[in-house]
Amino acid sequence: MDKFYEIVTGDSKAFYKLCMVLPNIIKQVVSAADKLETPKDTVLEELKAISEKQDISIELAVYLLGFESYNGFNK
């Protein structure tokens, strides 16, 4: 992961820097969580619809859903 961040950012310590700021950001988000409005999660409903439409298991639908927009995987 550290090498990926280095390639993407050009900073050899980019992943380390991210890891160092995440605890504070997580703490801020958790403390503000009661003020946040969470939208209705429809992922399971969407996966069930995909699995029924394509006559496949939900597990396979999860796997295939991740590739749907990638080159070469479109229908």
Stockholm file with secondary structure:
# STOCKHOLM 1.0

chainA/1-75         MDKFYEIVTGDSKAFYKLCMVLPNIIKQVVSAADKLETPKDTVLEELKAISEKQDISIELAVYLLGFESYNGFNK
#=GR chainA/1-75 SS CHHHHHHHHSCTTHHHHHHHHHHHHHHHHHHHGGGCCCCCCCHHHHHHHHHHHHTCCHHHHHHHHTTTTSTTCCC
#=GC SS_cons        CHHHHHHHHSCTTHHHHHHHHHHHHHHHHHHHGGGCCCCCCCHHHHHHHHHHHHTCCHHHHHHHHTTTTSTTCCC
//
